[in-house]
Structure formats: structure tokens, C-alpha cells
Amino acid sequence: MDIRSVQKTGNMHYVYLPTSWCRKYKISSTSKVSVELNSDGTLSLYPHVVRKKGKEINLAVSEDNPELIMKLIMACYLNPSSSFKIRLEKKTDVARIMDQKKTISGFEFVELDGNHITYESSMSINEPDSLLKTLVKKISNLLGVMISNYSKELVMKFEEEIDRSKILIDKSVTEMLTSNQPSLFKPIDLHYMALIAQHLERAVDFLILLEENEKPFFKEVLGIIGNIKEITENLNSLDYEKAISLNKNIIALKQIRIQDVPSSDKRRIRDNLVSVGDVLMDWAINRYVEKTK
């Protein structure tokens, strides 16, 4: 094994490449090489530019339940791969799969042809913070419509967009947690972002079930979403004082006594907002602890 000393210039660290290796592969000052970070923390150096091929998923499934198949498609979509192919070994109700497909972001690229389901990746997502900002903005806009110009059709379109945003966040977080590429986010940050998106999306699921006459409640929720929006616009400034302020506003939402279906839906909305407040409080304290190490 050849042991070499690490050199430093400014903030940059480097080591010299072996002369014999450079001569063998004709490496000069104009050459480019590929560096890959391995899962065990080691680095691999290649004497040429390597185009990393995305992973492919190939599955054969003997199930014919559309709901199970949809869950499998979702799992394949969320996990990082360049493409996936699923062969259905039994005749399946494709129409029911297609009906569910329209609510899933990115699934316009999923093709269903007879007993084959195929997907070619069209993007790599690495900005979960931006996606979270977009999700919160869409919820704010949804509530604006429900308060000022209630339209069931428009409400459902917003709900689909919010579902898509949440799925994209899940996909982004999964890709970043499973890749070895450098990231601006720590794994704990990705965990918190995914939890916030999950609870917000669940709150919307119950929000859209309420009727137009619930405008006073919509306005209360909009105020809280506004607080969350301020925090997500600049996550780097999140601290325990902002988390406390948000949680005070959430707690101020009166406890809902369950008397009928609408009151049950309102209770679930409040519960999910409470969960968002809890996550942001945990996140703020985690950052405080990191800063004081």
C-alpha cells in the first residue's frame, strides 16, 4: 500500500497522484478523472470520466389486487432508480390502477401496457427544503380559496397538487438518504422535513372534507399555516423561540369536541397541526444542541 500525506492550500485538501499510474493511463494536467464516494466512506479514483448508470428495478408479481400493485409502484417510484419494470403474472384491472395513478406526481411517465408496468426516471430531486416551502404555500393558497371563493373543483385540484408535493418530498428525502453524495442537509434534517410534510398532507386530507360554512375555522388554520410558512421560508433561522411562538398559536386552537363527522375531521386537522408544532420544536432544540457542542 502506498501511503501519501494530505496537503492543504486554503480550505482545499489534496494528495499527489502516483506518477506511474498517471503515466500508465496517460493522465496529464488537462485530463479529467472520476472520484466516487463509497458507502464505507472510502474513495474510488478512475482514470477516465465514469458515467454512473442508474439502478434498474425488475420485478415479477403474481398478485392481481390493484391496491397492492399501486403500493408496489409507489415504492419503486420513491426509491432511487433510473427505471423500473414490473411484470404482472395475472390479469389485472388496469382501469383501477389508472384511476389511482392520476393523483401521483411523476406517474405520467409510468406506462401500463398489458401485463407490463414500466417507468423511466425523468428527474433527480435534491432540494427537499424548496419542495417543503412549495407544499406550505399550496396549503396557504388552498385555504385562501376555501375562504374567499369556495370551489369544490378548485379545492380538489389543490389537494392533488399538495399530494404530489408531499410525494416529491418523500422521493427527495429517500434519494438523499440512500446516496453517498455530499449534501447540505444532515439525515436528521431530512427526517424532520419528511415528518412535517406527512402531517401537513394528512391535515389537508381532512380539511377538504369540510363544507363552505366552516370559514371561521379555515381562517384560524390559515393563521397557523402562515406561521409555518414564515419558518419554512428560512429554515436556517429556526430556533426554539420561533418554535414556541408557533406552538402557542396551535395550542390556542380550541379543543374540538367530537359530536359528528365534521367535528371529527376538525379534531384530526388540529391533531396534525399539533404534530407539526412538535416536530419543529424538536428540530429547533436539536439545532440548539448542535450549536452548543
C-alpha positions as CSV (number, residue, x, y, z in Angstrom):
1,M,0.0,0.0,0.0
2,D,1.3,3.4,-0.9
3,I,0.8,5.9,1.9
4,R,0.7,9.6,1.0
5,S,0.5,12.7,3.1
6,V,-2.5,15.0,2.7
7,Q,-1.6,18.5,1.6
8,K,-3.6,21.7,2.2
9,T,-3.9,25.0,0.5
10,G,-6.5,27.3,1.9
11,N,-9.6,25.2,2.6
12,M,-8.7,22.7,-0.1
13,H,-7.1,19.3,0.8
14,Y,-5.3,17.2,-1.8
15,V,-2.9,14.3,-2.4
16,Y,-0.5,13.8,-5.3
17,L,-1.4,11.0,-7.8
18,P,1.2,8.3,-8.3
19,T,3.5,9.1,-11.3
20,S,3.5,5.6,-12.6
21,W,-0.3,5.5,-12.5
22,C,-0.6,8.8,-14.4
23,R,1.9,7.5,-17.0
24,K,0.1,4.3,-17.5
25,Y,-3.3,5.9,-18.1
26,K,-1.8,9.0,-19.9
27,I,-3.0,11.4,-17.2
28,S,-1.9,15.0,-17.8
29,S,-2.7,18.4,-16.5
30,T,-5.6,18.6,-19.0
31,S,-7.1,15.2,-18.0
32,K,-10.3,14.6,-16.0
33,V,-10.7,11.7,-13.6
34,S,-13.8,10.4,-11.7
35,V,-14.0,10.3,-7.9
36,E,-16.7,8.2,-6.3
37,L,-17.6,8.2,-2.6
38,N,-18.3,4.6,-1.5
39,S,-20.8,3.5,1.2
40,D,-18.0,2.6,3.6
41,G,-16.5,6.1,3.4
42,T,-13.6,5.2,1.0
43,L,-13.0,6.9,-2.3
44,S,-12.5,5.3,-5.7
45,L,-10.5,7.1,-8.3
46,Y,-11.0,6.3,-12.0
47,P,-8.5,7.3,-14.8
48,H,-11.4,8.4,-17.0
49,V,-14.8,10.0,-16.7
50,V,-17.3,7.5,-15.5
51,R,-21.0,8.0,-16.3
52,K,-22.7,6.3,-13.4
53,K,-25.6,4.2,-14.6
54,G,-28.7,4.4,-12.5
55,K,-30.0,1.3,-10.8
56,E,-32.8,-0.6,-12.5
57,I,-35.6,-2.5,-10.8
58,N,-37.1,-5.6,-12.5
59,L,-39.9,-7.4,-10.7
60,A,-42.3,-10.2,-11.5
61,V,-45.5,-10.1,-9.4
62,S,-48.1,-12.8,-9.1
63,E,-50.7,-10.5,-7.3
64,D,-53.7,-9.1,-9.1
65,N,-55.0,-6.7,-6.4
66,P,-54.8,-3.2,-7.9
67,E,-54.3,-1.6,-4.5
68,L,-51.3,-3.9,-3.7
69,I,-49.9,-3.2,-7.2
70,M,-50.3,0.5,-6.7
71,K,-48.3,0.3,-3.4
72,L,-45.6,-1.6,-5.2
73,I,-45.4,1.1,-7.9
74,M,-45.2,3.8,-5.3
75,A,-42.3,2.0,-3.5
76,C,-40.5,1.6,-6.8
77,Y,-41.1,5.3,-7.6
78,L,-39.8,6.6,-4.3
79,N,-36.7,4.5,-4.2
80,P,-33.8,5.9,-6.3
81,S,-33.5,4.1,-9.7
82,S,-33.2,5.1,-13.3
83,S,-36.1,2.9,-14.3
84,F,-38.3,0.1,-13.1
85,K,-40.2,-2.7,-14.8
86,I,-43.0,-4.8,-13.2
87,R,-44.4,-7.8,-15.0
88,L,-47.9,-8.9,-13.8
89,E,-48.3,-12.6,-14.0
90,K,-52.0,-12.4,-13.6
91,K,-54.7,-10.5,-15.4
92,T,-55.3,-7.3,-13.6
93,D,-57.9,-4.5,-13.6
94,V,-55.7,-1.8,-15.3
95,A,-58.5,0.7,-15.2
96,R,-58.5,0.8,-11.4
97,I,-54.7,1.3,-11.4
98,M,-55.1,4.1,-13.9
99,D,-57.7,5.7,-11.7
100,Q,-55.3,5.9,-8.8
101,K,-52.4,6.9,-11.0
102,K,-53.7,10.4,-11.8
103,T,-53.1,11.6,-8.2
104,I,-49.4,10.6,-8.1
105,S,-46.7,13.0,-9.2
106,G,-44.4,11.8,-11.9
107,F,-46.7,8.9,-12.7
108,E,-47.5,10.5,-16.1
109,F,-44.2,8.7,-17.0
110,V,-45.5,5.3,-15.8
111,E,-46.7,3.2,-18.7
112,L,-49.2,0.4,-18.4
113,D,-49.1,-1.9,-21.4
114,G,-51.0,-5.2,-21.0
115,N,-49.3,-7.0,-18.2
116,H,-46.2,-4.8,-18.1
117,I,-45.7,-1.6,-16.0
118,T,-42.6,0.5,-16.9
119,Y,-41.1,3.8,-15.7
120,E,-38.1,5.8,-16.9
121,S,-36.8,8.4,-14.4
122,S,-37.1,11.9,-15.7
123,M,-35.5,13.8,-12.8
124,S,-33.3,13.7,-9.7
125,I,-34.7,15.7,-6.8
126,N,-32.2,17.1,-4.2
127,E,-34.0,20.2,-2.7
128,P,-36.5,18.9,-0.1
129,D,-36.4,22.3,1.6
130,S,-37.7,24.0,-1.5
131,L,-40.3,21.4,-2.0
132,L,-41.5,21.9,1.6
133,K,-41.8,25.6,1.0
134,T,-43.9,24.9,-2.1
135,L,-46.1,22.5,-0.1
136,V,-46.8,25.0,2.6
137,K,-47.5,27.8,0.0
138,K,-50.0,25.5,-1.7
139,I,-51.8,24.8,1.5
140,S,-52.0,28.5,2.2
141,N,-53.4,29.1,-1.3
142,L,-55.9,26.3,-0.8
143,L,-57.2,27.9,2.4
144,G,-57.4,31.2,0.6
145,V,-59.7,29.7,-2.0
146,M,-61.8,28.0,0.7
147,I,-62.3,31.3,2.5
148,S,-62.8,33.8,-0.4
149,N,-64.2,31.8,-3.3
150,Y,-65.0,28.3,-2.3
151,S,-65.0,26.0,-5.3
152,K,-65.0,22.2,-4.8
153,E,-63.4,21.6,-8.2
154,L,-60.6,24.0,-7.4
155,V,-60.2,22.6,-3.9
156,M,-59.7,19.1,-5.3
157,K,-57.1,20.4,-7.8
158,F,-55.1,22.0,-4.9
159,E,-55.4,18.7,-2.9
160,E,-53.9,16.8,-5.8
161,E,-51.0,19.3,-6.1
162,I,-50.4,19.0,-2.3
163,D,-50.3,15.2,-2.6
164,R,-47.8,15.5,-5.4
165,S,-45.6,17.9,-3.4
166,K,-45.6,15.5,-0.4
167,I,-44.6,12.5,-2.6
168,L,-41.8,14.5,-4.2
169,I,-40.5,15.4,-0.7
170,D,-40.6,11.7,0.2
171,K,-38.7,10.8,-3.0
172,S,-36.1,13.6,-2.5
173,V,-35.5,12.5,1.1
174,T,-35.2,8.9,0.1
175,E,-32.7,9.7,-2.6
176,M,-30.6,11.8,-0.4
177,L,-30.5,9.3,2.5
178,T,-29.5,6.4,0.2
179,S,-26.9,8.3,-1.9
180,N,-23.3,8.9,-1.0
181,Q,-23.3,12.4,-2.5
182,P,-22.4,15.4,-0.3
183,S,-25.5,17.2,1.0
184,L,-26.3,20.5,2.7
185,F,-28.7,18.6,4.9
186,K,-28.0,16.2,7.8
187,P,-30.0,13.0,7.9
188,I,-31.9,14.4,11.0
189,D,-32.9,17.5,8.9
190,L,-34.3,15.2,6.2
191,H,-36.2,13.2,8.8
192,Y,-37.8,16.4,10.2
193,M,-38.8,17.7,6.7
194,A,-40.4,14.4,5.8
195,L,-42.4,14.3,9.1
196,I,-43.6,17.9,8.6
197,A,-44.8,17.1,5.1
198,Q,-46.5,14.0,6.2
199,H,-48.6,15.7,9.0
200,L,-49.4,18.7,6.8
201,E,-50.7,16.4,4.0
202,R,-52.8,14.5,6.4
203,A,-54.3,17.7,7.8
204,V,-55.3,18.7,4.2
205,D,-56.9,15.3,3.7
206,F,-59.4,16.2,6.4
207,L,-59.5,19.9,5.6
208,I,-61.0,19.3,2.1
209,L,-63.9,17.3,3.7
210,L,-65.3,20.3,5.5
211,E,-68.0,22.4,3.9
212,E,-68.0,26.1,2.9
213,N,-69.7,27.1,6.2
214,E,-66.5,26.3,8.2
215,K,-64.9,29.6,7.1
216,P,-64.1,30.8,10.7
217,F,-62.2,27.5,11.2
218,F,-60.4,27.9,7.9
219,K,-59.2,31.4,8.9
220,E,-57.8,30.0,12.2
221,V,-55.9,27.3,10.3
222,L,-54.7,29.8,7.7
223,G,-53.1,31.9,10.5
224,I,-51.2,28.8,11.7
225,I,-50.1,27.9,8.2
226,G,-48.9,31.4,7.8
227,N,-46.7,30.9,10.9
228,I,-45.4,27.6,9.4
229,K,-44.8,29.4,6.1
230,E,-42.6,32.0,7.8
231,I,-40.5,29.3,9.3
232,T,-40.1,27.2,6.2
233,E,-39.2,30.2,4.1
234,N,-35.9,30.3,6.1
235,L,-35.3,27.1,7.9
236,N,-31.8,28.1,8.8
237,S,-33.2,30.7,11.2
238,L,-35.4,28.2,13.0
239,D,-34.8,28.5,16.8
240,Y,-36.7,27.5,19.9
241,E,-38.3,30.9,20.3
242,K,-40.0,30.7,16.9
243,A,-41.0,27.1,17.7
244,I,-42.5,28.2,21.0
245,S,-44.4,31.0,19.3
246,L,-45.9,28.6,16.7
247,N,-46.9,26.1,19.3
248,K,-48.7,28.8,21.3
249,N,-50.8,29.6,18.3
250,I,-51.5,25.9,17.6
251,I,-52.5,25.3,21.2
252,A,-54.8,28.3,21.1
253,L,-57.0,26.4,18.6
254,K,-59.8,25.3,20.8
255,Q,-60.1,21.7,21.6
256,I,-62.7,20.1,19.3
257,R,-65.4,18.1,21.0
258,I,-66.4,15.2,18.7
259,Q,-70.1,15.3,18.0
260,D,-70.4,14.5,14.4
261,V,-68.2,13.8,11.3
262,P,-67.2,17.4,10.7
263,S,-66.1,17.9,14.3
264,S,-64.1,14.6,14.0
265,D,-62.4,16.0,10.9
266,K,-61.6,19.2,12.6
267,R,-60.1,17.3,15.6
268,R,-57.8,15.4,13.2
269,I,-56.7,18.6,11.5
270,R,-55.8,20.1,14.9
271,D,-54.0,16.9,15.9
272,N,-51.9,17.0,12.8
273,L,-51.0,20.7,13.3
274,V,-50.0,19.9,16.9
275,S,-47.7,17.2,15.5
276,V,-46.1,19.7,13.1
277,G,-45.5,22.0,16.1
278,D,-43.9,19.1,18.0
279,V,-41.6,18.3,15.1
280,L,-40.5,21.9,14.7
281,M,-39.9,22.2,18.4
282,D,-37.8,19.0,18.3
283,W,-35.9,20.4,15.3
284,A,-35.2,23.7,17.0
285,I,-33.8,22.1,20.1
286,N,-31.7,19.7,18.0
287,R,-30.2,22.7,16.3
288,Y,-29.5,24.4,19.7
289,V,-27.8,21.3,20.9
290,E,-25.6,21.2,17.7
291,K,-24.6,24.8,18.1
292,T,-23.6,24.4,21.8
293,K,-21.3,21.3,21.2
